[in-house]
Amino acid sequence: MNKKIENTKRALKANGFAVYFVETGAEAKQKTLELIPEGAEVMNMTSMTLDTISVAEEVNESGNYDAVRAKLADKSISPSEKRKLGGGPDWTIGSVHALTEDGKLIIASNTGSQLGAYAYGAQHVIWVIGAQKIVKDFDAGMKRLYDYVLPLESARANKAYNITTGSNISKLLIINKEIQPDRAIVIIVNEMLGF
């Protein structure tokens, strides 16, 4: 493990996060699934990282979890109820767009659908983060967002939903620290995952 990752781990722990380090995406998937109890209510947020390591598929299709995303496809559930389900599950899993060496998470969103659960609504949150997302500080994180992530995400959203996110970030969440013990977990993966 290099010094940048070691410093980031130390800062995250000081900021109230539980932190794990793994070498590969396969190990990240294994660790994520080890942490979530079988049968737990889980909302997997849209994430190239989770898709790459097949965590979303496992949560939604294995039958081992109470998958919130499957409920969101149910047309008999009202939009209001869907927002509540997605915003306050027992477990939320996702990723971030930048992680600073001083232990801050930066997450951008077009709709904001994942931000409420990340900030407060979910009882437990796991972020799986490829080590390439570690940046020096907040300014470097914002540069990464605008120069690197936003163009890639705009292209992905256009292909998936026939929309464009444009050149601006609609909503931004910065998590400086976690004050609820045992709530927030970061898994750093020594592999390039996601944007």
N, C-alpha and C positions, 0 to 999 in steps of 0.2 A: 504494500500500500504506500502510495507516495505522500509526501509531506502535505500537499494541498488537501488531499482527502482526509488525512489524519487531523489537520487543523479544522476542517469543516465538521468532522464528526465531533470533535471536542466542543466546538461552538454550539452545535445543535444540542448536545447534551446539556450544556450550560443554559440554553434557552428553553429547556423543558421537554425536549423530544427524546423518545427512545430511538436508538440508532443501531442499525445492522449494516454490515458491509459484506457483500458477496462478490464473487468474481464474474459470474455469468448470469444471463437471463434465466436459464433453467434453474439455477440456485435461487434467484429472486422469486420465481414462481413458487418453488417449494417453500421458501420462508414465508411468503405471503399466505399461502394456504395453511401452513402450520399455525400461524397466528390467529386465524379466523376459526372459531368453533364450528363444528359441523352443525347444520341446521340454522345457523345465524342468519338474520336479515342482512343482506349485503346489496349495496348499490355500487356498481362499477361505473365510474364516470368515463366519458368518451376520452380515449387515450391511445395514441399510437404505441406508447410503451407497453400498456397492458395487452393490446392486440398482438404486438410482436412476441411477447412471452406467453400468450394464450391464457392469461389469467381470466380475462373477460369470458372467454368460451367456457372455461371450467366452472366459473360461478353461475353462468346462465344456463348451462346445458347438462351439468353432471347430476343434478338432483340432490346434491349434498348441501345446498344452501337455499334459503328463502330469497330468491333473486328478485329484487325490486324492479330491475329493468324489464323483466317479463310482464310485470303488472302494468308498467307504463304503456305497453302495447294494447292493453285491454280497453276497447272503445266504450265499454259500459262504465268505466271509471271517469269521473268528472275531471276537467283540467285542474280545478282547485285541489282535489284529492291527490292528483298526480304530483302537483308541486309539493304537497306535504310529504308524500312518500319519498320523493327524491331528495327533499331538503332535510329530512330528519331520520335517516335509517340508523340501525344499530351500528353498522359498519359501512364505511365508504372507502373505496380504493381508487387511486388515480395517480397522477404524476404532476410535475410542476414544469414551468418553462425556464426557470433559472433558480439556482440555489447558490447563495453567496457564501464565501468563506467564513463570514462571521455568523453563519447559521440562520439566515432568513430565506423564506420561501417566496417566490414571485410567481403568480398564476394569473394569466390573462384569459378572458372569456368574451365571446361575442354576445351570448344571451345571459350569462351569469348563473346558469342552471346548476353548476357544481359548487359555486362559491359559498352559498349559504351552509351547505353540509360541511364543507372544509373549515369554515370559520367557526361554526358553532353547533349546527344542527345534528351532526352525526355524533353518536356516543364514542365511536372509535374511528380514526382515520389512518390509513396507510398510504404513503406516497412512495412509489417505486421510481427511482431517479437514476438515469444513466449518468456516469461520472463526467461526461462531456458537458453537462449542464451547470457544472460548478464554475462560478465566476468570482472575480476578486471582490466586488462590492455591488451596491444597488445600482450605481450608474452603469457598470458593465452589464448588469442584468437587464436593464432597460434597453441598452444598445443591442444585446442579444435578442430581446423580444422584437424590436422594430426591424433590425437588419437581417435577422436569420429566421426566427420563428414565424412572424406575421406573413411573409410571402409564402412560406410552405403551408401554413394553416389555411390561408386564403385559397390556395390551389386545391387543398384537400376538401375544404367545405364546398367549393364550386363543383368539384367532381361528385361528392357525396350528396349534396342537397341542392345543387344548382343555385348557390348563393355566393356572394363574395363578401369577405370581411372588410375589404377596402384597405386604406393605408393607416387607419387609426384603430386603436384598441378600445373596444366598447367599455369593458369593465376590467378592473384590475384589483387583485387581492394580494396584499403583502402581509405575511405572517412573520412577525418579529420574534414571538415566543409563544409557548403554550403554557397556560396556567393551570389546566386541569390535569392532575397526575394520571399517568397511564392512558392518556387519550390519543396522543399523536405519535405516529411511528414513521420513521424515514428508513427506507432500505436503499442504500447507495450501491449501485452495480458498476463494477469496473469494466464496463462494456458500453459501447455507443447504442443507446436505445431511444427511440422517439426523436422528436425534433429538438 
